[in-house]
Every structure is written in C-alpha cells, then in structure tokens.
Amino acid sequence: MDWLKFVGDNRFGRVKSDDWDIAIGPVANDATMPVLSLFFAEVYTEEETIRRLLPQKLKDQYAFKTQRAIDLLRFHEVVKA
C-alpha cells in the first residue's frame, strides 16, 4: 500500500519529502502501468491493484539518492552466472 502511494506521489509531483538517502521498492514499468493507471484513475482499489500486480513478480530497484548513500557502497566481488 505504501509503495502505491509513493509511486503515485512521484508520478504526480506530490512527494512530501525527498530527503531519503536510499529508496528501495518494486519497479513500476511499462507492464505495470495499465494497472497503475486504473488505480490512479480510482477504478481499482488498493487491494485490487495489489492483487493484479502480485502475479507480475516485480523486481526491486535501489535508488541511491544522495552522495552520502553512494559513499557507503563498497565493492565486494564479481559473480559470474
């Protein structure tokens, strides 16, 4: 539920606070937009929107929003698949 509100606030320029060092959450992409658009248009409830998004198995994204957050990153290792 918090993620839906966060995405909506960002999409419509209603971000109340942008002082986070890092933002982590599922990627809202082209595949999610039809469902999100209907949520933003108040056609779907939060519960219905989440029910429709869960099967998409969204991947998380990490946004390092400040230099402070970037400075905390450390190289660990390379993993070959």
Backbone as JSON, one array per atom type, in Angstrom:
{
  "sequence": "MDWLKFVGDNRFGRVKSDDWDIAIGPVANDATMPVLSLFFAEVYTEEETIRRLLPQKLKDQYAFKTQRAIDLLRFHEVVKA",
  "N": [[0.84, -1.19, 0.0], [1.91, 1.25, 0.84], [3.85, 1.51, -1.11], [2.31, 1.9, -3.45], [1.19, 4.42, -2.91], [3.55, 5.93, -2.74], [4.58, 5.67, -5.38], [2.49, 6.9, -6.81], [2.6, 9.51, -5.7], [5.14, 10.29, -6.6], [4.81, 10.14, -9.39], [2.95, 12.13, -9.85], [4.04, 14.44, -8.88], [3.79, 14.94, -6.13], [5.46, 14.54, -3.99], [6.16, 14.49, -0.65], [8.39, 14.51, 0.95], [11.74, 14.45, 0.16], [14.09, 13.61, 1.25], [15.42, 11.24, 1.62], [18.08, 8.92, 1.84], [18.33, 6.51, 0.5], [16.12, 4.8, -1.65], [14.07, 2.01, -1.88], [12.33, -0.41, -3.69], [9.69, -2.12, -5.57], [9.91, -2.13, -9.17], [8.18, 0.15, -11.09], [6.99, -0.29, -14.15], [6.57, -0.45, -17.8], [4.91, -2.69, -18.01], [3.46, -2.64, -15.66], [2.06, -0.3, -15.77], [-0.6, -0.17, -17.04], [-2.28, -1.26, -15.02], [-1.61, 0.38, -12.83], [-2.4, 2.86, -13.83], [-5.19, 2.59, -13.88], [-5.61, 2.37, -11.16], [-4.75, 4.93, -10.31], [-6.7, 6.4, -11.56], [-8.77, 5.84, -9.98], [-10.3, 3.6, -10.47], [-9.59, 1.02, -9.72], [-9.32, -0.35, -6.45], [-6.92, -0.09, -3.73], [-6.43, -2.67, -2.8], [-7.33, -4.29, -4.95], [-5.6, -3.44, -6.95], [-3.08, -4.27, -5.98], [-3.57, -7.03, -5.92], [-3.7, -7.53, -8.67], [-1.14, -6.83, -9.44], [0.63, -8.54, -8.09], [1.03, -11.13, -9.45], [2.87, -10.37, -11.37], [5.4, -10.44, -10.36], [7.32, -8.4, -9.55], [10.5, -6.88, -9.79], [12.89, -5.6, -7.45], [14.14, -2.26, -7.17], [16.91, -0.15, -6.51], [17.53, 3.02, -5.42], [20.0, 5.23, -5.08], [20.11, 8.1, -3.57], [21.57, 10.2, -2.53], [24.83, 11.64, -2.1], [25.95, 10.76, 0.22], [24.78, 8.21, 0.56], [25.86, 6.9, -1.68], [28.56, 6.98, -1.05], [28.7, 5.02, 0.88], [28.71, 2.63, -0.44], [30.44, -0.35, -1.24], [32.73, -2.27, -3.09], [32.38, -5.72, -3.46], [32.52, -8.38, -4.69], [32.82, -10.06, -7.87], [30.36, -11.85, -9.51], [29.85, -14.51, -11.57], [27.39, -15.65, -13.73]],
  "CA": [[0.0, 0.0, 0.0], [2.82, 2.4, 0.9], [4.51, 1.61, -2.41], [1.36, 2.53, -4.37], [1.12, 5.85, -2.58], [4.84, 6.51, -3.1], [4.64, 5.75, -6.84], [1.55, 7.95, -7.22], [3.13, 10.82, -5.32], [6.24, 10.61, -7.5], [4.31, 10.34, -10.77], [2.14, 13.35, -9.95], [4.73, 15.56, -8.27], [3.27, 15.21, -4.78], [6.39, 13.99, -2.99], [6.16, 15.33, 0.54], [9.75, 14.57, 1.47], [12.69, 13.8, -0.72], [15.36, 13.65, 1.95], [15.89, 9.89, 1.88], [19.37, 8.57, 1.24], [18.11, 5.37, -0.4], [14.73, 4.35, -1.83], [14.06, 0.63, -2.36], [10.98, -0.92, -3.92], [9.44, -2.72, -6.88], [9.99, -1.28, -10.34], [6.95, 0.44, -11.83], [7.45, -0.23, -15.54], [5.52, -0.47, -18.81], [3.97, -3.79, -17.75], [2.61, -2.31, -14.51], [1.34, 0.96, -15.96], [-2.06, -0.27, -17.24], [-2.92, -1.47, -13.72], [-1.41, 1.59, -12.02], [-3.23, 3.93, -14.39], [-6.56, 2.38, -13.4], [-5.61, 2.72, -9.74], [-4.67, 6.38, -10.2], [-8.0, 6.92, -12.02], [-9.7, 5.39, -8.94], [-11.12, 2.49, -10.95], [-9.22, -0.08, -8.84], [-8.95, -0.06, -5.06], [-5.55, -0.51, -3.42], [-6.41, -4.13, -2.7], [-7.46, -4.85, -6.3], [-4.37, -3.12, -7.67], [-2.04, -5.19, -5.5], [-3.93, -8.37, -6.39], [-3.36, -7.62, -10.09], [0.3, -6.66, -9.62], [1.4, -9.64, -7.49], [1.5, -12.15, -10.4], [3.93, -9.85, -12.24], [6.67, -10.71, -9.69], [8.14, -7.23, -9.8], [11.87, -6.85, -9.24], [13.19, -4.4, -6.67], [15.16, -1.33, -7.62], [17.57, 0.61, -5.44], [17.9, 4.36, -5.86], [20.91, 5.9, -4.16], [19.66, 9.45, -3.86], [22.48, 11.21, -2.01], [26.25, 11.28, -2.12], [26.17, 10.01, 1.45], [24.44, 6.81, 0.27], [26.84, 6.37, -2.64], [29.83, 6.8, -0.34], [28.63, 3.8, 1.69], [28.85, 1.44, -1.3], [31.76, -0.98, -1.27], [32.85, -3.41, -3.99], [32.55, -6.96, -2.7], [33.02, -9.41, -5.57], [32.16, -10.27, -9.15], [29.73, -13.17, -9.56], [29.51, -14.89, -12.94], [26.22, -16.53, -13.76]],
  "C": [[0.88, 1.26, 0.0], [3.5, 2.61, -0.45], [3.59, 2.29, -3.43], [1.27, 4.04, -4.15], [2.41, 6.56, -2.99], [4.96, 6.7, -4.62], [3.71, 6.86, -7.34], [2.07, 9.34, -6.9], [4.27, 11.24, -6.24], [5.75, 10.91, -8.92], [3.57, 11.66, -10.93], [2.75, 14.53, -9.21], [4.25, 15.94, -6.88], [4.19, 14.67, -3.69], [6.49, 14.97, -1.83], [7.57, 15.51, 1.09], [10.66, 13.83, 0.52], [14.07, 13.8, -0.07], [15.88, 12.27, 2.33], [17.24, 9.7, 1.21], [19.19, 7.48, 0.19], [16.61, 5.08, -0.46], [14.8, 2.96, -2.46], [12.61, 0.19, -2.56], [10.83, -1.49, -5.3], [9.48, -1.69, -8.0], [8.59, -1.1, -10.94], [7.37, 0.65, -13.28], [6.27, -0.27, -16.51], [4.48, -1.56, -18.56], [3.02, -3.46, -16.61], [1.7, -1.11, -14.79], [-0.15, 0.82, -16.27], [-2.81, -0.43, -15.91], [-2.8, -0.2, -12.87], [-2.27, 2.74, -12.52], [-4.68, 3.81, -13.92], [-6.68, 2.65, -11.91], [-5.61, 4.24, -9.56], [-5.98, 7.05, -10.64], [-9.12, 6.53, -11.06], [-10.71, 4.36, -9.45], [-10.87, 1.27, -10.07], [-8.96, 0.45, -7.44], [-7.48, -0.46, -4.87], [-5.45, -2.03, -3.41], [-6.46, -4.78, -4.08], [-6.19, -4.6, -7.1], [-3.26, -4.08, -7.26], [-2.32, -6.61, -5.96], [-3.53, -8.56, -7.86], [-1.85, -7.49, -10.34], [1.12, -7.84, -9.1], [1.86, -10.7, -8.5], [2.65, -11.68, -11.29], [5.33, -10.06, -11.64], [7.68, -9.6, -9.96], [9.5, -7.33, -9.11], [12.08, -5.54, -8.5], [14.25, -3.55, -7.37], [15.69, -0.57, -6.4], [17.98, 1.95, -6.02], [18.75, 5.0, -4.77], [20.8, 7.39, -4.44], [20.58, 10.56, -3.34], [23.92, 10.72, -2.13], [26.59, 10.46, -0.89], [25.88, 8.52, 1.24], [25.46, 6.18, -0.67], [28.17, 6.11, -1.95], [29.85, 5.54, 0.52], [28.8, 2.52, 0.87], [30.29, 0.96, -1.29], [31.72, -2.15, -2.24], [33.12, -4.66, -3.16], [33.17, -8.05, -3.58], [32.25, -9.41, -6.89], [31.62, -11.7, -9.14], [29.34, -13.44, -11.0], [28.36, -15.89, -12.9], [26.48, -17.76, -14.58]]
}
